[in-house]
Amino acid sequence: MDRYEVIIFWSDEDDAFVADVPELPGCHAHGATQEEALAQAKEAVRLWIDTAREFGDPVPEPKGRRLIFA
């Protein structure tokens, strides 16, 4: 789960940090701090994978990229 790329950036629109997981379509989270956004993203990844497995959808293999703060 920790091997998926996470991109964290500030969003004026959301007034929060947004954590995007590009390898998992639609998987993103937000938080008041970068750390909170990352923690929420880890939970979102777990839920994304659990849901995909529940419905028999494929789960992409992580490319093992790094954490990116923008």
FIKOL-147601 format. One line per field, with one value per atom (N, C-alpha, C, O): x, y, z; atom name; residue number from 1. Coordinates in nm, 2 decimals, always signed. Layout:
N
east <- c(X  ...)
north <- c(Y  ...)
up <- c(Z  ...)
lumpa <- c(CA  ...)
sedo <- c(NUM  ...)
END
This chain:
70
east <- c(+0.08  +0.00  +0.09  +0.05  +0.20  +0.29  +0.37  +0.45  +0.36  +0.44  +0.37  +0.43  +0.25  +0.18  +0.23  +0.25  +0.24  +0.28  +0.17  +0.05  +0.21  +0.11  +0.17  +0.28  +0.08  +0.12  +0.04  -0.09  +0.10  +0.03  +0.05  +0.17  -0.06  -0.05  -0.15  -0.25  -0.13  -0.23  -0.34  -0.31  -0.46  -0.57  -0.64  -0.70  -0.64  -0.71  -0.86  -0.93  -0.90  -1.05  -1.10  -1.21  -1.02  -1.06  -1.02  -1.06  -0.92  -0.86  -0.80  -0.82  -0.73  -0.67  -0.56  -0.55  -0.48  -0.38  -0.46  -0.54  -0.43  -0.49  -0.39  -0.28  -0.42  -0.33  -0.39  -0.50  -0.32  -0.37  -0.29  -0.17  -0.36  -0.29  -0.32  -0.42  -0.23  -0.26  -0.28  -0.35  -0.22  -0.23  -0.36  -0.40  -0.44  -0.57  -0.67  -0.69  -0.74  -0.84  -0.94  -1.00  -0.95  -1.05  -1.00  -1.08  -0.88  -0.83  -0.76  -0.64  -0.82  -0.75  -0.82  -0.92  -0.75  -0.79  -0.74  -0.67  -0.78  -0.73  -0.72  -0.76  -0.65  -0.62  -0.58  -0.54  -0.58  -0.54  -0.39  -0.34  -0.31  -0.17  -0.13  -0.21  +0.00  +0.05  +0.05  +0.01  +0.08  +0.08  -0.06  -0.08  -0.16  -0.29  -0.34  -0.41  -0.31  -0.35  -0.29  -0.35  -0.16  -0.10  -0.16  -0.19  -0.19  -0.26  -0.39  -0.43  -0.47  -0.60  -0.58  -0.67  -0.48  -0.45  -0.42  -0.47  -0.35  -0.32  -0.45  -0.46  -0.54  -0.67  -0.75  -0.81  -0.74  -0.82  -0.76  -0.84  -0.63  -0.57  -0.62  -0.66  -0.62  -0.67  -0.81  -0.85  -0.90  -1.04  -1.06  -1.14  -0.98  -0.99  -0.96  -1.03  -0.85  -0.81  -0.91  -0.95  -0.96  -1.06  -1.19  -1.24  -1.23  -1.35  -1.33  -1.42  -1.21  -1.19  -1.19  -1.24  -1.13  -1.12  -1.26  -1.30  -1.34  -1.48  -1.56  -1.64  -1.54  -1.62  -1.55  -1.60  -1.43  -1.36  -1.29  -1.25  -1.27  -1.20  -1.05  -1.00  -0.97  -0.83  -0.77  -0.82  -0.66  -0.59  -0.45  -0.37  -0.42  -0.29  -0.17  -0.18  -0.07  +0.05  +0.12  +0.12  +0.16  +0.23  +0.36  +0.43  +0.39  +0.51  +0.62  +0.74  +0.59  +0.70  +0.76  +0.88  +0.69  +0.74  +0.74  +0.68  +0.80  +0.81  +0.70  +0.61  +0.70  +0.60  +0.65  +0.76  +0.55  +0.58  +0.50  +0.38  +0.57  +0.50  +0.51  +0.63  +0.40  +0.41  +0.37  +0.36)
north <- c(-0.12  +0.00  +0.13  +0.23  +0.12  +0.24  +0.26  +0.36  +0.18  +0.19  +0.27  +0.29  +0.32  +0.40  +0.54  +0.60  +0.60  +0.74  +0.83  +0.81  +0.93  +1.02  +1.16  +1.20  +1.24  +1.38  +1.47  +1.46  +1.56  +1.64  +1.79  +1.83  +1.86  +2.00  +2.08  +2.03  +2.21  +2.30  +2.34  +2.37  +2.34  +2.38  +2.50  +2.48  +2.61  +2.73  +2.70  +2.75  +2.63  +2.60  +2.52  +2.55  +2.43  +2.34  +2.40  +2.35  +2.49  +2.55  +2.43  +2.43  +2.35  +2.23  +2.17  +2.20  +2.08  +2.01  +1.89  +1.83  +1.86  +1.75  +1.65  +1.68  +1.52  +1.41  +1.33  +1.27  +1.32  +1.25  +1.12  +1.13  +1.01  +0.89  +0.85  +0.79  +0.90  +0.89  +0.75  +0.73  +0.65  +0.51  +0.45  +0.35  +0.51  +0.46  +0.56  +0.66  +0.55  +0.65  +0.69  +0.60  +0.82  +0.87  +0.86  +0.90  +0.82  +0.80  +0.93  +0.95  +1.00  +1.12  +1.15  +1.10  +1.24  +1.28  +1.42  +1.48  +1.47  +1.61  +1.62  +1.53  +1.72  +1.74  +1.89  +1.96  +1.93  +2.06  +2.08  +2.19  +1.97  +1.97  +1.86  +1.78  +1.87  +1.77  +1.63  +1.53  +1.63  +1.50  +1.44  +1.32  +1.52  +1.47  +1.43  +1.33  +1.50  +1.46  +1.33  +1.24  +1.31  +1.18  +1.06  +0.96  +1.09  +0.98  +0.95  +0.83  +1.05  +1.02  +0.95  +0.87  +0.98  +0.92  +0.77  +0.68  +0.74  +0.60  +0.52  +0.41  +0.58  +0.52  +0.51  +0.40  +0.61  +0.60  +0.49  +0.43  +0.47  +0.37  +0.23  +0.15  +0.21  +0.09  +0.06  -0.05  +0.16  +0.15  +0.12  +0.04  +0.19  +0.18  +0.03  -0.03  -0.02  -0.16  -0.26  -0.35  -0.24  -0.33  -0.33  -0.44  -0.22  -0.21  -0.27  -0.35  -0.25  -0.31  -0.47  -0.53  -0.52  -0.66  -0.72  -0.82  -0.64  -0.68  -0.70  -0.79  -0.61  -0.62  -0.69  -0.70  -0.75  -0.82  -0.74  -0.79  -0.61  -0.52  -0.54  -0.57  -0.51  -0.52  -0.41  -0.30  -0.45  -0.35  -0.34  -0.43  -0.21  -0.19  -0.22  -0.19  -0.28  -0.29  -0.15  -0.08  -0.12  +0.01  +0.02  -0.08  +0.14  +0.16  +0.19  +0.20  +0.21  +0.23  +0.37  +0.39  +0.47  +0.60  +0.67  +0.61  +0.78  +0.85  +0.94  +0.97  +0.99  +1.09  +1.22  +1.26  +1.30  +1.43  +1.54  +1.53  +1.64  +1.76  +1.87  +1.90  +1.92  +2.03  +2.16  +2.26)
up <- c(+0.00  +0.00  +0.00  -0.06  +0.06  +0.07  -0.05  -0.06  -0.15  -0.27  -0.38  -0.49  -0.36  -0.46  -0.45  -0.34  -0.57  -0.57  -0.51  -0.54  -0.43  -0.37  -0.40  -0.37  -0.46  -0.49  -0.40  -0.40  -0.32  -0.23  -0.27  -0.30  -0.28  -0.31  -0.24  -0.19  -0.23  -0.17  -0.27  -0.38  -0.22  -0.31  -0.24  -0.14  -0.31  -0.26  -0.26  -0.17  -0.36  -0.38  -0.26  -0.21  -0.22  -0.10  +0.03  +0.14  +0.03  +0.15  +0.23  +0.35  +0.16  +0.23  +0.14  +0.02  +0.20  +0.12  +0.05  +0.12  -0.07  -0.14  -0.17  -0.22  -0.15  -0.17  -0.29  -0.27  -0.40  -0.52  -0.54  -0.53  -0.57  -0.59  -0.74  -0.77  -0.83  -0.97  -1.03  -1.13  -0.97  -1.02  -0.99  -1.05  -0.90  -0.86  -0.89  -0.82  -1.01  -1.05  -0.95  -0.88  -0.93  -0.83  -0.68  -0.59  -0.66  -0.52  -0.48  -0.53  -0.39  -0.34  -0.20  -0.17  -0.13  +0.00  +0.03  -0.05  +0.14  +0.18  +0.33  +0.41  +0.37  +0.51  +0.54  +0.44  +0.66  +0.70  +0.69  +0.67  +0.70  +0.69  +0.59  +0.55  +0.54  +0.45  +0.51  +0.45  +0.64  +0.71  +0.72  +0.70  +0.75  +0.76  +0.62  +0.61  +0.52  +0.38  +0.35  +0.29  +0.38  +0.36  +0.43  +0.38  +0.56  +0.64  +0.58  +0.57  +0.54  +0.48  +0.35  +0.31  +0.27  +0.14  +0.16  +0.09  +0.27  +0.30  +0.32  +0.28  +0.40  +0.43  +0.30  +0.27  +0.21  +0.09  +0.00  -0.07  -0.01  -0.09  -0.04  -0.11  +0.10  +0.15  +0.11  +0.07  +0.13  +0.09  -0.06  -0.10  -0.14  -0.29  -0.32  -0.40  -0.27  -0.30  -0.24  -0.32  -0.12  -0.07  -0.15  -0.18  -0.20  -0.28  -0.42  -0.46  -0.48  -0.61  -0.59  -0.68  -0.49  -0.47  -0.44  -0.49  -0.37  -0.34  -0.46  -0.47  -0.56  -0.69  -0.80  -0.91  -0.77  -0.87  -0.97  -1.08  -0.94  -1.03  -1.02  -0.91  -1.12  -1.11  -1.02  -1.02  -0.96  -0.87  -0.94  -0.95  -0.98  -1.05  -0.95  -0.84  -1.01  -0.93  -0.91  -1.00  -0.79  -0.77  -0.84  -0.86  -0.90  -0.97  -0.88  -0.92  -0.75  -0.65  -0.66  -0.62  -0.71  -0.71  -0.58  -0.48  -0.57  -0.44  -0.41  -0.49  -0.28  -0.24  -0.29  -0.29  -0.35  -0.41  -0.34  -0.33  -0.29  -0.24  -0.34  -0.38  -0.38  -0.48  -0.42  -0.49)
lumpa <- c(N  CA  C  O  N  CA  C  O  N  CA  C  O  N  CA  C  O  N  CA  C  O  N  CA  C  O  N  CA  C  O  N  CA  C  O  N  CA  C  O  N  CA  C  O  N  CA  C  O  N  CA  C  O  N  CA  C  O  N  CA  C  O  N  CA  C  O  N  CA  C  O  N  CA  C  O  N  CA  C  O  N  CA  C  O  N  CA  C  O  N  CA  C  O  N  CA  C  O  N  CA  C  O  N  CA  C  O  N  CA  C  O  N  CA  C  O  N  CA  C  O  N  CA  C  O  N  CA  C  O  N  CA  C  O  N  CA  C  O  N  CA  C  O  N  CA  C  O  N  CA  C  O  N  CA  C  O  N  CA  C  O  N  CA  C  O  N  CA  C  O  N  CA  C  O  N  CA  C  O  N  CA  C  O  N  CA  C  O  N  CA  C  O  N  CA  C  O  N  CA  C  O  N  CA  C  O  N  CA  C  O  N  CA  C  O  N  CA  C  O  N  CA  C  O  N  CA  C  O  N  CA  C  O  N  CA  C  O  N  CA  C  O  N  CA  C  O  N  CA  C  O  N  CA  C  O  N  CA  C  O  N  CA  C  O  N  CA  C  O  N  CA  C  O  N  CA  C  O  N  CA  C  O  N  CA  C  O  N  CA  C  O  N  CA  C  O  N  CA  C  O  N  CA  C  O  N  CA  C  O  N  CA  C  O)
sedo <- c(1  1  1  1  2  2  2  2  3  3  3  3  4  4  4  4  5  5  5  5  6  6  6  6  7  7  7  7  8  8  8  8  9  9  9  9  10  10  10  10  11  11  11  11  12  12  12  12  13  13  13  13  14  14  14  14  15  15  15  15  16  16  16  16  17  17  17  17  18  18  18  18  19  19  19  19  20  20  20  20  21  21  21  21  22  22  22  22  23  23  23  23  24  24  24  24  25  25  25  25  26  26  26  26  27  27  27  27  28  28  28  28  29  29  29  29  30  30  30  30  31  31  31  31  32  32  32  32  33  33  33  33  34  34  34  34  35  35  35  35  36  36  36  36  37  37  37  37  38  38  38  38  39  39  39  39  40  40  40  40  41  41  41  41  42  42  42  42  43  43  43  43  44  44  44  44  45  45  45  45  46  46  46  46  47  47  47  47  48  48  48  48  49  49  49  49  50  50  50  50  51  51  51  51  52  52  52  52  53  53  53  53  54  54  54  54  55  55  55  55  56  56  56  56  57  57  57  57  58  58  58  58  59  59  59  59  60  60  60  60  61  61  61  61  62  62  62  62  63  63  63  63  64  64  64  64  65  65  65  65  66  66  66  66  67  67  67  67  68  68  68  68  69  69  69  69  70  70  70  70)
END
